[in-house]
Amino acid sequence: MKYLTFALAKGRLAEQTMDLFEKINMPCEEMKQKTRKLIFVNEELKLKFFLAKASDVPTYVEYGAADVGIVGKDTILEEERNLYEILDLNLGKCDIAVAGKPENREMIKTMNHIRVATKYPRIAKDYFDKQHRTVEVIKLNGSVELAPIVGLSDVIVDIVETGSTLKANGLEVFEKFCALSARVIVNRGSMKMEHKRIMDIVDKMKEVIK
Ligand code: PRP
């Protein structure tokens, strides 16, 4: 039997994803330990797991280096990879929002040229395109909330979960425009070749998240 390989997103979703695998009796115990090792094998069930940067998970899945991936909808939208999205796990729920300094809330409605800092340039551009607004999108890789504070941008487009990062930095949500959660994604070829194995696992996940 061939190994079935799972790419899991590091960061905010990692723990919940590993708990989910535990609940469906596919534990990846070793992954919870602090180690520099990158890939973990369950010989008995012929499974492999690895943790990757969230934005890389759809890439591994599209190319078939992983059969299945677990990653946030934000990353799926931003990466636009050729793959199947087959299940909403309802984990890691949050939103994508436009946010900024409270005093800029009204001003940005009429400004001709808005600077937007974000980890999600495609999502941000799509949002403002739909509103027929011309924006300059500045790509950042983290701590996006800094941008309006230090004058890099007028607003940000970023994930808001509890809102505490915005609050702690004197910023507020202007508009939430996209609800997010963790999704199961599958390589197109694997979906054909390993259909039963994959769907059995997905069915178990559905049971657990019910
Ligand atoms: C995310 C996001 C916000 C924060 C939102 O960043 O980009 O900064 O979490 O969460 P909250 O509403 O619960 O405060 P993450 O922690 O993934 O790190 P990063 O900023 O380094 O990307």
py3Dmol code that shows the C-alpha trace and the ligand (Angstrom):
import py3Dmol

protein = """\
ATOM      1  CA  MET A   1       0.000   0.000   0.000  1.00  0.00           C
ATOM      2  CA  LYS A   2       1.247   3.463  -0.906  1.00  0.00           C
ATOM      3  CA  TYR A   3       1.758   6.061   1.817  1.00  0.00           C
ATOM      4  CA  LEU A   4      -0.914   8.727   2.027  1.00  0.00           C
ATOM      5  CA  THR A   5       0.758  12.044   2.764  1.00  0.00           C
ATOM      6  CA  PHE A   6      -0.784  14.935   4.690  1.00  0.00           C
ATOM      7  CA  ALA A   7       0.489  18.512   4.666  1.00  0.00           C
ATOM      8  CA  LEU A   8      -0.662  20.425   7.729  1.00  0.00           C
ATOM      9  CA  ALA A   9      -0.379  24.174   8.174  1.00  0.00           C
ATOM     10  CA  LYS A  10       1.972  25.359  10.887  1.00  0.00           C
ATOM     11  CA  GLY A  11       0.812  28.083  13.225  1.00  0.00           C
ATOM     12  CA  ARG A  12      -2.670  28.916  14.443  1.00  0.00           C
ATOM     13  CA  LEU A  13      -4.318  25.758  13.036  1.00  0.00           C
ATOM     14  CA  ALA A  14      -1.638  23.196  13.854  1.00  0.00           C
ATOM     15  CA  GLU A  15      -2.782  22.124  17.294  1.00  0.00           C
ATOM     16  CA  GLN A  16      -6.469  21.846  16.381  1.00  0.00           C
ATOM     17  CA  THR A  17      -5.553  19.863  13.274  1.00  0.00           C
ATOM     18  CA  MET A  18      -3.450  17.404  15.258  1.00  0.00           C
ATOM     19  CA  ASP A  19      -6.264  17.020  17.792  1.00  0.00           C
ATOM     20  CA  LEU A  20      -8.619  16.226  14.938  1.00  0.00           C
ATOM     21  CA  PHE A  21      -6.310  13.477  13.654  1.00  0.00           C
ATOM     22  CA  GLU A  22      -6.122  12.070  17.165  1.00  0.00           C
ATOM     23  CA  LYS A  23      -9.919  11.974  17.370  1.00  0.00           C
ATOM     24  CA  ILE A  24     -10.185   9.971  14.152  1.00  0.00           C
ATOM     25  CA  ASN A  25      -7.594   7.492  15.438  1.00  0.00           C
ATOM     26  CA  MET A  26      -4.825   8.680  13.156  1.00  0.00           C
ATOM     27  CA  PRO A  27      -2.497  10.125  15.786  1.00  0.00           C
ATOM     28  CA  CYS A  28       0.662  11.908  14.772  1.00  0.00           C
ATOM     29  CA  GLU A  29       2.074  11.973  18.313  1.00  0.00           C
ATOM     30  CA  GLU A  30       5.660  12.676  17.318  1.00  0.00           C
ATOM     31  CA  MET A  31       4.606  15.958  15.698  1.00  0.00           C
ATOM     32  CA  LYS A  32       3.621  17.424  19.025  1.00  0.00           C
ATOM     33  CA  GLN A  33       7.140  17.110  20.343  1.00  0.00           C
ATOM     34  CA  LYS A  34       9.582  19.937  19.875  1.00  0.00           C
ATOM     35  CA  THR A  35      11.949  18.622  17.276  1.00  0.00           C
ATOM     36  CA  ARG A  36      13.633  19.812  14.081  1.00  0.00           C
ATOM     37  CA  LYS A  37      12.348  16.761  12.268  1.00  0.00           C
ATOM     38  CA  LEU A  38       9.988  17.704   9.465  1.00  0.00           C
ATOM     39  CA  ILE A  39       8.165  14.542   8.472  1.00  0.00           C
ATOM     40  CA  PHE A  40       6.453  11.906  10.610  1.00  0.00           C
ATOM     41  CA  VAL A  41       5.456   8.424   9.598  1.00  0.00           C
ATOM     42  CA  ASN A  42       2.725   6.155  10.901  1.00  0.00           C
ATOM     43  CA  GLU A  43       3.990   2.809   9.582  1.00  0.00           C
ATOM     44  CA  GLU A  44       0.981   0.870  10.740  1.00  0.00           C
ATOM     45  CA  LEU A  45      -1.518   2.963   8.772  1.00  0.00           C
ATOM     46  CA  LYS A  46       0.931   3.869   5.982  1.00  0.00           C
ATOM     47  CA  LEU A  47       0.528   7.569   6.562  1.00  0.00           C
ATOM     48  CA  LYS A  48       2.981  10.441   6.441  1.00  0.00           C
ATOM     49  CA  PHE A  49       2.455  13.853   7.987  1.00  0.00           C
ATOM     50  CA  PHE A  50       4.399  17.041   7.661  1.00  0.00           C
ATOM     51  CA  LEU A  51       3.974  20.571   8.915  1.00  0.00           C
ATOM     52  CA  ALA A  52       4.619  23.320   6.388  1.00  0.00           C
ATOM     53  CA  LYS A  53       4.212  27.060   6.263  1.00  0.00           C
ATOM     54  CA  ALA A  54       0.494  27.645   5.645  1.00  0.00           C
ATOM     55  CA  SER A  55       1.044  29.432   2.333  1.00  0.00           C
ATOM     56  CA  ASP A  56       3.042  26.431   1.049  1.00  0.00           C
ATOM     57  CA  VAL A  57       0.426  23.787   1.867  1.00  0.00           C
ATOM     58  CA  PRO A  58      -1.632  24.303  -1.351  1.00  0.00           C
ATOM     59  CA  THR A  59       1.602  24.113  -3.373  1.00  0.00           C
ATOM     60  CA  TYR A  60       2.515  20.699  -1.910  1.00  0.00           C
ATOM     61  CA  VAL A  61      -1.004  19.493  -2.612  1.00  0.00           C
ATOM     62  CA  GLU A  62      -1.225  20.837  -6.162  1.00  0.00           C
ATOM     63  CA  TYR A  63       2.020  19.101  -7.131  1.00  0.00           C
ATOM     64  CA  GLY A  64       1.045  15.860  -5.391  1.00  0.00           C
ATOM     65  CA  ALA A  65       3.894  15.982  -2.863  1.00  0.00           C
ATOM     66  CA  ALA A  66       1.035  15.745  -0.373  1.00  0.00           C
ATOM     67  CA  ASP A  67      -2.208  13.958  -1.197  1.00  0.00           C
ATOM     68  CA  VAL A  68      -4.213  15.909   1.345  1.00  0.00           C
ATOM     69  CA  GLY A  69      -3.729  19.283   3.039  1.00  0.00           C
ATOM     70  CA  ILE A  70      -5.339  21.084   5.939  1.00  0.00           C
ATOM     71  CA  VAL A  71      -5.162  24.837   5.639  1.00  0.00           C
ATOM     72  CA  GLY A  72      -7.169  28.020   6.145  1.00  0.00           C
ATOM     73  CA  LYS A  73      -9.565  29.320   3.502  1.00  0.00           C
ATOM     74  CA  ASP A  74      -7.527  32.550   3.468  1.00  0.00           C
ATOM     75  CA  THR A  75      -4.531  30.670   2.085  1.00  0.00           C
ATOM     76  CA  ILE A  76      -6.665  28.778  -0.442  1.00  0.00           C
ATOM     77  CA  LEU A  77      -8.113  32.049  -1.764  1.00  0.00           C
ATOM     78  CA  GLU A  78      -4.757  33.751  -1.872  1.00  0.00           C
ATOM     79  CA  GLU A  79      -2.849  30.904  -3.537  1.00  0.00           C
ATOM     80  CA  GLU A  80      -5.496  29.972  -6.157  1.00  0.00           C
ATOM     81  CA  ARG A  81      -3.994  26.530  -6.725  1.00  0.00           C
ATOM     82  CA  ASN A  82      -5.406  23.768  -8.879  1.00  0.00           C
ATOM     83  CA  LEU A  83      -6.839  21.330  -6.319  1.00  0.00           C
ATOM     84  CA  TYR A  84     -10.064  20.148  -4.726  1.00  0.00           C
ATOM     85  CA  GLU A  85     -11.426  21.770  -1.586  1.00  0.00           C
ATOM     86  CA  ILE A  86     -13.602  19.046  -0.125  1.00  0.00           C
ATOM     87  CA  LEU A  87     -14.487  19.796   3.473  1.00  0.00           C
ATOM     88  CA  ASP A  88     -15.018  22.752   5.781  1.00  0.00           C
ATOM     89  CA  LEU A  89     -13.708  21.640   9.173  1.00  0.00           C
ATOM     90  CA  ASN A  90     -15.273  24.592  10.982  1.00  0.00           C
ATOM     91  CA  LEU A  91     -12.053  24.977  12.947  1.00  0.00           C
ATOM     92  CA  GLY A  92     -10.052  28.157  13.383  1.00  0.00           C
ATOM     93  CA  LYS A  93     -12.966  30.380  12.522  1.00  0.00           C
ATOM     94  CA  CYS A  94     -12.066  33.989  11.856  1.00  0.00           C
ATOM     95  CA  ASP A  95     -12.630  36.729   9.264  1.00  0.00           C
ATOM     96  CA  ILE A  96     -10.678  38.757   6.782  1.00  0.00           C
ATOM     97  CA  ALA A  97     -11.220  42.432   7.431  1.00  0.00           C
ATOM     98  CA  VAL A  98     -10.189  45.889   6.400  1.00  0.00           C
ATOM     99  CA  ALA A  99      -8.928  47.695   9.476  1.00  0.00           C
ATOM    100  CA  GLY A 100      -7.130  50.858  10.392  1.00  0.00           C
ATOM    101  CA  LYS A 101      -6.918  53.798  12.763  1.00  0.00           C
ATOM    102  CA  PRO A 102     -10.378  54.933  13.915  1.00  0.00           C
ATOM    103  CA  GLU A 103      -9.678  58.476  12.682  1.00  0.00           C
ATOM    104  CA  ASN A 104      -9.144  57.155   9.118  1.00  0.00           C
ATOM    105  CA  ARG A 105     -12.460  55.327   8.892  1.00  0.00           C
ATOM    106  CA  GLU A 106     -14.341  58.106   7.065  1.00  0.00           C
ATOM    107  CA  MET A 107     -11.366  59.521   5.210  1.00  0.00           C
ATOM    108  CA  ILE A 108     -10.549  56.322   3.337  1.00  0.00           C
ATOM    109  CA  LYS A 109     -14.053  56.260   1.823  1.00  0.00           C
ATOM    110  CA  THR A 110     -13.187  59.259  -0.321  1.00  0.00           C
ATOM    111  CA  MET A 111      -9.423  59.034  -0.698  1.00  0.00           C
ATOM    112  CA  ASN A 112      -8.209  58.628  -4.298  1.00  0.00           C
ATOM    113  CA  HIS A 113      -5.168  56.624  -3.485  1.00  0.00           C
ATOM    114  CA  ILE A 114      -5.249  54.173  -0.600  1.00  0.00           C
ATOM    115  CA  ARG A 115      -2.258  52.224   0.578  1.00  0.00           C
ATOM    116  CA  VAL A 116      -3.125  48.764   1.858  1.00  0.00           C
ATOM    117  CA  ALA A 117      -0.658  46.587   3.750  1.00  0.00           C
ATOM    118  CA  THR A 118      -1.423  42.873   3.845  1.00  0.00           C
ATOM    119  CA  LYS A 119      -0.185  39.303   3.842  1.00  0.00           C
ATOM    120  CA  TYR A 120      -2.899  38.680   1.233  1.00  0.00           C
ATOM    121  CA  PRO A 121      -2.250  40.873  -1.843  1.00  0.00           C
ATOM    122  CA  ARG A 122      -4.614  38.937  -4.115  1.00  0.00           C
ATOM    123  CA  ILE A 123      -7.515  38.976  -1.643  1.00  0.00           C
ATOM    124  CA  ALA A 124      -6.955  42.665  -0.882  1.00  0.00           C
ATOM    125  CA  LYS A 125      -6.790  43.634  -4.563  1.00  0.00           C
ATOM    126  CA  ASP A 126      -9.951  41.638  -5.377  1.00  0.00           C
ATOM    127  CA  TYR A 127     -11.840  43.312  -2.550  1.00  0.00           C
ATOM    128  CA  PHE A 128     -10.965  46.854  -3.631  1.00  0.00           C
ATOM    129  CA  ASP A 129     -11.370  46.029  -7.364  1.00  0.00           C
ATOM    130  CA  LYS A 130     -14.958  45.001  -6.669  1.00  0.00           C
ATOM    131  CA  GLN A 131     -15.523  48.415  -5.145  1.00  0.00           C
ATOM    132  CA  HIS A 132     -13.865  50.094  -8.138  1.00  0.00           C
ATOM    133  CA  ARG A 133     -11.249  51.556  -5.838  1.00  0.00           C
ATOM    134  CA  THR A 134      -7.650  51.956  -6.926  1.00  0.00           C
ATOM    135  CA  VAL A 135      -5.272  50.880  -4.241  1.00  0.00           C
ATOM    136  CA  GLU A 136      -1.584  50.359  -3.789  1.00  0.00           C
ATOM    137  CA  VAL A 137      -1.098  46.986  -2.157  1.00  0.00           C
ATOM    138  CA  ILE A 138       2.013  46.527  -0.045  1.00  0.00           C
ATOM    139  CA  LYS A 139       2.874  42.920   0.723  1.00  0.00           C
ATOM    140  CA  LEU A 140       4.039  42.147   4.247  1.00  0.00           C
ATOM    141  CA  ASN A 141       4.833  38.815   5.826  1.00  0.00           C
ATOM    142  CA  GLY A 142       3.595  39.313   9.371  1.00  0.00           C
ATOM    143  CA  SER A 143       2.741  41.775  12.152  1.00  0.00           C
ATOM    144  CA  VAL A 144       0.682  43.660   9.586  1.00  0.00           C
ATOM    145  CA  GLU A 145      -0.894  45.823  12.302  1.00  0.00           C
ATOM    146  CA  LEU A 146       2.356  47.770  12.446  1.00  0.00           C
ATOM    147  CA  ALA A 147       1.828  49.282   8.998  1.00  0.00           C
ATOM    148  CA  PRO A 148      -0.801  51.961   9.784  1.00  0.00           C
ATOM    149  CA  ILE A 149       0.875  52.775  13.083  1.00  0.00           C
ATOM    150  CA  VAL A 150       4.251  53.592  11.555  1.00  0.00           C
ATOM    151  CA  GLY A 151       2.753  55.246   8.455  1.00  0.00           C
ATOM    152  CA  LEU A 152       3.461  52.540   5.890  1.00  0.00           C
ATOM    153  CA  SER A 153      -0.203  52.225   4.914  1.00  0.00           C
ATOM    154  CA  ASP A 154      -3.637  53.800   5.398  1.00  0.00           C
ATOM    155  CA  VAL A 155      -5.356  50.498   6.122  1.00  0.00           C
ATOM    156  CA  ILE A 156      -4.612  46.808   6.422  1.00  0.00           C
ATOM    157  CA  VAL A 157      -6.363  43.720   5.121  1.00  0.00           C
ATOM    158  CA  ASP A 158      -5.781  40.947   7.609  1.00  0.00           C
ATOM    159  CA  ILE A 159      -7.229  38.128   9.654  1.00  0.00           C
ATOM    160  CA  VAL A 160      -9.237  39.070  12.717  1.00  0.00           C
ATOM    161  CA  GLU A 161     -10.022  36.350  15.205  1.00  0.00           C
ATOM    162  CA  THR A 162     -10.475  37.737  18.718  1.00  0.00           C
ATOM    163  CA  GLY A 163      -9.715  41.325  17.675  1.00  0.00           C
ATOM    164  CA  SER A 164      -7.183  41.637  20.479  1.00  0.00           C
ATOM    165  CA  THR A 165      -4.209  42.423  18.210  1.00  0.00           C
ATOM    166  CA  LEU A 166      -6.104  45.314  16.611  1.00  0.00           C
ATOM    167  CA  LYS A 167      -7.300  46.587  19.986  1.00  0.00           C
ATOM    168  CA  ALA A 168      -3.858  46.391  21.574  1.00  0.00           C
ATOM    169  CA  ASN A 169      -2.550  48.559  18.745  1.00  0.00           C
ATOM    170  CA  GLY A 170      -5.294  51.189  18.691  1.00  0.00           C
ATOM    171  CA  LEU A 171      -6.833  49.938  15.439  1.00  0.00           C
ATOM    172  CA  GLU A 172     -10.365  48.844  14.582  1.00  0.00           C
ATOM    173  CA  VAL A 173     -12.269  46.812  12.034  1.00  0.00           C
ATOM    174  CA  PHE A 174     -13.781  48.901   9.209  1.00  0.00           C
ATOM    175  CA  GLU A 175     -15.380  45.953   7.449  1.00  0.00           C
ATOM    176  CA  LYS A 176     -15.297  42.185   7.766  1.00  0.00           C
ATOM    177  CA  PHE A 177     -15.748  40.783   4.294  1.00  0.00           C
ATOM    178  CA  CYS A 178     -14.895  37.096   4.283  1.00  0.00           C
ATOM    179  CA  ALA A 179     -15.510  34.336   6.848  1.00  0.00           C
ATOM    180  CA  LEU A 180     -12.675  31.846   7.186  1.00  0.00           C
ATOM    181  CA  SER A 181     -12.099  28.384   8.629  1.00  0.00           C
ATOM    182  CA  ALA A 182      -9.827  25.392   8.085  1.00  0.00           C
ATOM    183  CA  ARG A 183     -10.496  23.318   4.975  1.00  0.00           C
ATOM    184  CA  VAL A 184      -9.436  19.917   3.690  1.00  0.00           C
ATOM    185  CA  ILE A 185      -7.834  20.123   0.259  1.00  0.00           C
ATOM    186  CA  VAL A 186      -6.949  17.192  -1.990  1.00  0.00           C
ATOM    187  CA  ASN A 187      -4.644  16.696  -4.966  1.00  0.00           C
ATOM    188  CA  ARG A 188      -6.652  16.070  -8.143  1.00  0.00           C
ATOM    189  CA  GLY A 189      -4.770  12.879  -9.076  1.00  0.00           C
ATOM    190  CA  SER A 190      -4.878  11.491  -5.532  1.00  0.00           C
ATOM    191  CA  MET A 191      -8.623  12.027  -5.495  1.00  0.00           C
ATOM    192  CA  LYS A 192      -8.875   9.519  -8.360  1.00  0.00           C
ATOM    193  CA  MET A 193      -6.150   7.075  -7.342  1.00  0.00           C
ATOM    194  CA  GLU A 194      -6.797   6.999  -3.593  1.00  0.00           C
ATOM    195  CA  HIS A 195     -10.442   7.949  -3.596  1.00  0.00           C
ATOM    196  CA  LYS A 196     -11.685   5.378  -1.081  1.00  0.00           C
ATOM    197  CA  ARG A 197      -8.911   5.868   1.444  1.00  0.00           C
ATOM    198  CA  ILE A 198      -9.265   9.645   1.309  1.00  0.00           C
ATOM    199  CA  MET A 199     -13.052   9.644   1.510  1.00  0.00           C
ATOM    200  CA  ASP A 200     -13.020   7.200   4.459  1.00  0.00           C
ATOM    201  CA  ILE A 201     -10.812   9.648   6.338  1.00  0.00           C
ATOM    202  CA  VAL A 202     -12.981  12.607   5.327  1.00  0.00           C
ATOM    203  CA  ASP A 203     -16.093  10.735   6.520  1.00  0.00           C
ATOM    204  CA  LYS A 204     -14.454  10.158   9.896  1.00  0.00           C
ATOM    205  CA  MET A 205     -13.613  13.860  10.075  1.00  0.00           C
ATOM    206  CA  LYS A 206     -17.232  14.731   9.276  1.00  0.00           C
ATOM    207  CA  GLU A 207     -18.386  12.508  12.160  1.00  0.00           C
ATOM    208  CA  VAL A 208     -16.040  14.225  14.597  1.00  0.00           C
ATOM    209  CA  ILE A 209     -16.925  17.778  13.611  1.00  0.00           C
ATOM    210  CA  LYS A 210     -20.678  17.174  13.550  1.00  0.00           C
TER     211      LYS A 210
END
"""
ligand_1 = """\
22
PRP
C -2.769 36.836 12.828
C -3.286 38.053 12.092
C -3.387 39.068 13.188
C -3.779 38.238 14.395
C -5.274 38.307 14.601
O -1.403 36.915 12.897
O -2.421 38.425 11.038
O -2.165 39.707 13.408
O -3.383 36.901 14.116
O -5.702 37.577 15.726
P -6.578 38.243 16.871
O -7.718 38.947 16.222
O -7.029 37.066 17.709
O -5.698 39.176 17.653
P -0.521 35.680 13.355
O -0.653 35.464 14.808
O -0.865 34.503 12.520
O 0.974 36.159 13.131
P 1.665 37.167 12.104
O 1.151 38.536 12.381
O 3.121 37.071 12.397
O 1.335 36.707 10.736
"""
view = py3Dmol.view(width=600, height=400)
view.addModel(protein, "pdb")
view.setStyle({"model": 0}, {"cartoon": {"style": "trace"}})
view.addModel(ligand_1, "xyz")
view.setStyle({"model": 1}, {"stick": {}})
view.zoomTo()
view.show()
